[in-house]
Amino acid sequence: MVGMAMTLRLTDEQERALALLAEVDGVSKHEAAVRAITDVAARRVKEDRVRALSRDGRERYAALLDRLAQ
């Protein structure tokens, strides 16, 4: 798969944070940025799925939950 080239403009603080991530993981800043993006995306997708399952469960068992709350 061929990647897409892009420019990433960071503040000085963001640059230092990225450099720190790269140093801690022993990787390049590019790799640290890619990992950070991938980690956040995976976490958000998982959180969205958990929220959806929770919402579905609350809807499905609403009557039972109401009785248990009394």
ChimeraX attribute file (.defattr): number of C-alpha atoms within 10 A of each C-alpha:
attribute: neighborCount
match mode: 1-to-1
recipient: residues
	/A:1	3
	/A:2	4
	/A:3	5
	/A:4	5
	/A:5	6
	/A:6	6
	/A:7	5
	/A:8	6
	/A:9	8
	/A:10	11
	/A:11	8
	/A:12	9
	/A:13	9
	/A:14	11
	/A:15	13
	/A:16	12
	/A:17	14
	/A:18	20
	/A:19	18
	/A:20	14
	/A:21	19
	/A:22	18
	/A:23	13
	/A:24	10
	/A:25	12
	/A:26	11
	/A:27	14
	/A:28	14
	/A:29	18
	/A:30	12
	/A:31	15
	/A:32	20
	/A:33	17
	/A:34	11
	/A:35	15
	/A:36	14
	/A:37	11
	/A:38	12
	/A:39	11
	/A:40	11
	/A:41	12
	/A:42	11
	/A:43	11
	/A:44	12
	/A:45	11
	/A:46	12
	/A:47	12
	/A:48	11
	/A:49	12
	/A:50	12
	/A:51	12
	/A:52	12
	/A:53	12
	/A:54	12
	/A:55	11
	/A:56	12
	/A:57	12
	/A:58	13
	/A:59	11
	/A:60	11
	/A:61	10
	/A:62	12
	/A:63	11
	/A:64	10
	/A:65	13
	/A:66	9
	/A:67	8
	/A:68	8
	/A:69	7
	/A:70	5
